[in-house]
Amino acid sequence: MADSIPVTRIEVPMSRINAIRDAVCGVTHLGEGPDASRLAGASDAPALLAFLSDPAVHAPIYTLPRPLTEASVEAFITDHIAQRAEGEGLLFVREDGEGGIVGYTDIQVWPHWAAGELGGALHPSLHNQGRGTAGAGMSFSWMFRALHLDLICETASPENVPTHRLLDGLGFERKGEVTSTRTDGTTRASLVWEVTRADWFARHKD
Ligand SMILES: CC(C)(COP(=O)(O)OP(=O)(O)OC[C@H]1O[C@@H](n2cnc3c(N)ncnc32)[C@H](O)[C@@H]1OP(=O)(O)O)[C@@H](O)C(=O)NCCC(=O)NCCS
């Protein structure tokens, strides 16, 4: 089964599709306050490349450009600006206040299924302190509310234990395995998780 996410595909009415596209087009930040992530712009390419260049950041993520160069990262950013204009994708960066990037979030949206996927990474100095789980939990609630989604679908490589624990711990349901295609055409196995809006808010009453 190749690149078949989301596994659950429920068509939604055109009014909902339009509401989702409009929401994606209008978004500028993920989260609130000084820690909020902002949309990435083309001028972020050097700082984003510096952040992504650490294998502890990029190795587990199949959607990143390969090879990682300033030009490929700039193209990745401009492609996401085009995806936002179509209401189908968002790329956010989180800064450290000194011009460095310490995190990024890549959201893909399938408006006709009211479904979305979140990928991203934190700077390795921030790993294993509960920040990824807290940030992901906030982001999933935001995706359901701000983007009007009904389903969030996630993938992780079979060896990416922190992400397995994060998704299992937040109440996602395992949905099997797919083959993911990297941007250079190579493939890898991915485990798939999903959670519905109803199941998410039954468990996360924030
Ligand atoms: C995935 C990522 C965002 C998780 O963030 P984090 O802040 O390190 O995660 P947390 O501290 O919230 O830990 C999540 C769970 O993983 C566990 N964990 C963290 N680091 C671990 C490690 N090195 N080995 C095994 N388990 C680990 C934690 O104990 C926790 O499990 P628990 O809740 O059952 O105790 C972060 O590791 C990262 O940026 N990784 C590189 C990119 C990536 O893999 N992105 C996800 C794929 S899109």
Ligand as a Chemical Component Dictionary entry (heavy atoms), coordinates in Angstrom:
data_LIG
# 
_chem_comp.id                   LIG 
_chem_comp.type                 NON-POLYMER 
_chem_comp.pdbx_formal_charge   0 
_chem_comp.three_letter_code    LIG 
# 
loop_
_chem_comp_atom.comp_id 
_chem_comp_atom.atom_id 
_chem_comp_atom.alt_atom_id 
_chem_comp_atom.type_symbol 
_chem_comp_atom.charge 
_chem_comp_atom.model_Cartn_x 
_chem_comp_atom.model_Cartn_y 
_chem_comp_atom.model_Cartn_z 
_chem_comp_atom.pdbx_ordinal 
LIG C1  C1  C 0 9.441  13.688 17.452 1  
LIG C2  C2  C 0 9.806  14.837 18.373 2  
LIG C3  C3  C 0 9.062  16.112 17.932 3  
LIG C4  C4  C 0 9.336  14.462 19.780 4  
LIG O1  O1  O 0 9.583  15.543 20.630 5  
LIG P1  P1  P 0 10.208 15.379 22.101 6  
LIG O2  O2  O 0 10.054 16.669 22.811 7  
LIG O3  O3  O 0 11.576 14.791 21.975 8  
LIG O4  O4  O 0 9.214  14.272 22.706 9  
LIG P2  P2  P 0 8.741  14.110 24.216 10 
LIG O5  O5  O 0 9.808  14.548 25.147 11 
LIG O6  O6  O 0 7.402  14.748 24.336 12 
LIG O7  O7  O 0 8.615  12.528 24.309 13 
LIG C5  C5  C 0 7.643  11.787 23.603 14 
LIG C6  C6  C 0 7.727  10.339 24.050 15 
LIG O8  O8  O 0 8.918  9.751  23.499 16 
LIG C7  C7  C 0 9.758  9.278  24.531 17 
LIG N1  N1  N 0 11.123 9.570  24.097 18 
LIG C8  C8  C 0 11.677 10.780 23.884 19 
LIG N2  N2  N 0 12.932 10.641 23.423 20 
LIG C9  C9  C 0 13.157 9.304  23.354 21 
LIG C10 C10 C 0 14.259 8.503  22.924 22 
LIG N3  N3  N 0 15.390 9.076  22.499 23 
LIG N4  N4  N 0 14.125 7.167  22.956 24 
LIG C11 C11 C 0 12.974 6.570  23.362 25 
LIG N5  N5  N 0 11.887 7.280  23.783 26 
LIG C12 C12 C 0 11.989 8.626  23.765 27 
LIG C13 C13 C 0 9.354  10.047 25.779 28 
LIG O9  O9  O 0 9.673  9.332  26.950 29 
LIG C14 C14 C 0 7.862  10.163 25.543 30 
LIG O10 O10 O 0 7.229  8.929  25.827 31 
LIG P3  P3  P 0 6.244  8.740  27.088 32 
LIG O11 O11 O 0 5.255  9.898  27.000 33 
LIG O12 O12 O 0 5.632  7.413  26.847 34 
LIG O13 O13 O 0 7.135  8.860  28.290 35 
LIG C15 C15 C 0 11.320 15.116 18.400 36 
LIG O14 O14 O 0 11.969 13.978 18.898 37 
LIG C16 C16 C 0 11.911 15.466 17.050 38 
LIG O15 O15 O 0 11.902 16.627 16.647 39 
LIG N6  N6  N 0 12.463 14.446 16.355 40 
LIG C17 C17 C 0 13.085 14.611 15.017 41 
LIG C18 C18 C 0 12.044 14.736 13.915 42 
LIG C19 C19 C 0 10.932 13.722 13.985 43 
LIG O16 O16 O 0 11.135 12.547 14.259 44 
LIG N7  N7  N 0 9.720  14.192 13.707 45 
LIG C20 C20 C 0 8.521  13.342 13.724 46 
LIG C21 C21 C 0 8.268  12.698 12.436 47 
LIG S1  S1  S 0 7.308  13.781 11.404 48 
# 
loop_
_chem_comp_bond.comp_id 
_chem_comp_bond.atom_id_1 
_chem_comp_bond.atom_id_2 
_chem_comp_bond.value_order 
_chem_comp_bond.pdbx_ordinal 
LIG C1  C2  SING 1  
LIG C2  C3  SING 2  
LIG C2  C4  SING 3  
LIG C2  C15 SING 4  
LIG C4  O1  SING 5  
LIG O1  P1  SING 6  
LIG P1  O2  DOUB 7  
LIG P1  O3  SING 8  
LIG P1  O4  SING 9  
LIG O4  P2  SING 10 
LIG P2  O5  DOUB 11 
LIG P2  O6  SING 12 
LIG P2  O7  SING 13 
LIG O7  C5  SING 14 
LIG C5  C6  SING 15 
LIG C6  O8  SING 16 
LIG C6  C14 SING 17 
LIG O8  C7  SING 18 
LIG C7  N1  SING 19 
LIG C7  C13 SING 20 
LIG N1  C8  SING 21 
LIG N1  C12 SING 22 
LIG C8  N2  DOUB 23 
LIG N2  C9  SING 24 
LIG C9  C10 SING 25 
LIG C9  C12 DOUB 26 
LIG C10 N3  SING 27 
LIG C10 N4  DOUB 28 
LIG N4  C11 SING 29 
LIG C11 N5  DOUB 30 
LIG N5  C12 SING 31 
LIG C13 O9  SING 32 
LIG C13 C14 SING 33 
LIG C14 O10 SING 34 
LIG O10 P3  SING 35 
LIG P3  O11 DOUB 36 
LIG P3  O12 SING 37 
LIG P3  O13 SING 38 
LIG C15 O14 SING 39 
LIG C15 C16 SING 40 
LIG C16 O15 DOUB 41 
LIG C16 N6  SING 42 
LIG N6  C17 SING 43 
LIG C17 C18 SING 44 
LIG C18 C19 SING 45 
LIG C19 O16 DOUB 46 
LIG C19 N7  SING 47 
LIG N7  C20 SING 48 
LIG C20 C21 SING 49 
LIG C21 S1  SING 50 
# 
